[in-house]
Amino acid sequence: MKKVIVSMGFLLCVSLGVLAQKSAVFIAPEGGAIHGYDPVAYFKESKAVKGDKKFSYTWNSADWYFASQQNLDTFKASPEKYAPQYGGYCAYGMADGHKAPTEPEAWLIADGKLYFNYNKTVQAMWKNKQAAYIQTADKIWPIIKDKE
């Protein structure tokens, strides 16, 4: 049964990847990069923290929201350091050659970089071969980041 659920989750991830945006940054339907969560908070607070539109910054053709002015200023000073890899798209999906949406709670910082996954189940699969998946996704991302 677990295999069926994992397979269905992966197929959904692939299907949604086909419907992904042309954007190099994952923008959720409710608006804002990475579902409107504060990318700096993942590093500073080690948790997902919803950003506030009053602390917003447009970078890389997307609106980024922050929990505080301090986090916004930190991001502005070095956005590449805090922005998620692969524009916030699923790291597992990227290793498989497609863009897929992500959940703010399915995140991980590895080697000082923020990664997101479609959900916690997909993240568990990604963690099994994380280094290999990152290496593959790093090669694929420049090729597909601006494609649908």
N, C-alpha and C positions, 0 to 999 in steps of 0.2 A: 504494500500500500504506500509506504514511504517513497519508493521509487516512482510510483505513478504520480504522486503529488509533486516531487522534485521535477519529474519530466514535464508535467503540466506547467509548472512555474517557469521552467526554462523555455518551453514553447511560447508561453505568454510573453516572456521577456523578448524573444526573437520577434514575435508578431508586433509587439509595441515598438520594437526597434525599427521595423519597416515603416511605421507611421511617424517616426521621429522627425524633428524639425531640421531645417537646413542650418540652424544656428550652431555655432561652435560652442555655445553654452546651453546647458539644459535649463529651460525656462518652463516651470510647471504651469498648468492651466490657470491656477489662481494668481499667477504673476510672480515675477522675481526669480532671479537665479537661485538654484538649489532650494526651491520651494519657499523662498523668502527667509531662509535660515542664515544666521550670522556665521560666515566662514572662519572668522577669527576666533570665535567662541570655541570651536572644536579644538583649537590649539591651546587657548588660555584656560578654558574651563573643563576640557575633556568631556564635553557633552553637547548635544544638539540644543541650540537656543534660538528661538524664533526672533528674527529681526523686526525692527519697527520702521515703517515707511518714512518716518520723520528723520531717520538716520540712513539716508540712501545715497548711493553713488553709482553712476553709470560708467561701466568699464567693460570693454570687449563686447560692445553692443548689447549689454544686458544691465538691468537694474539689480544692484546688490543691496540687501538690507542688513542693518547691524543693530545690536541690542543697545549700543551706547555710542556717543560721539568718539570716545577713546578708541573703540574697536574700528569705527569708520576711518579715523585718522591713521590707525595702524595699517589698515588695508591699503589706503591711498598711498602710503609711503612705500609699500612693497606688495602690490597685488599678486604678482607671480608666486610669492612665498605662501600666500594664504588661499588663493583660489584652488579649487579641487582639480585634480588631474582629469584629463579628457573632458574638460568643460562641465564636469559634474555628472556626466553620463556614466552608466554602469561599467565598472572596470572589467568585470567578467564578460559582458557583452562586447566591449571594445576588443578584448583579446580574441573574441570569436568573429570580429570584423564588422560589427554593427553598433549603432547607437541604440541605447535602451534607457528608459527613465529610471529614476532612483527614488529611494526613500531616505529622508533625512536621518533616520535612526540606524540605517545600515551603512555605517562609515568606519573608517580606520585611518590612522596616521601611520605611515611606514616610511622610514628614512626621511622624516621631516616633510612628507607630502601627504595631502589629504585625498583619500579615495572614497568613492561611493559605490554601492551596489544596488541592484534592483530591489532586493529585500534581504532579510537576514538568512533565509534559506540559501539563496544564491551566494550570499557572502560566505557562508560556511564552505560551499564548494570552491569558491575563489581562493579562500585561505589555504586549501589543501595544496595548491601549486602556485601560491601567490607570486613568488619571484619570477617564475616562468611566464605567468600570465601578464605581469607588469612588463617584462621584456618584450613580449609579443605585442601588447597593446601600445607600448611606446613607439613601435615601428609602424603600426597601423594608423594611429591617431593623425599624424600629419597628412595622410592620404585621404582620410574620410571626414575630417573635422568640419569642412564646409559643404559637405554633400548631404543629401537627404538620407 
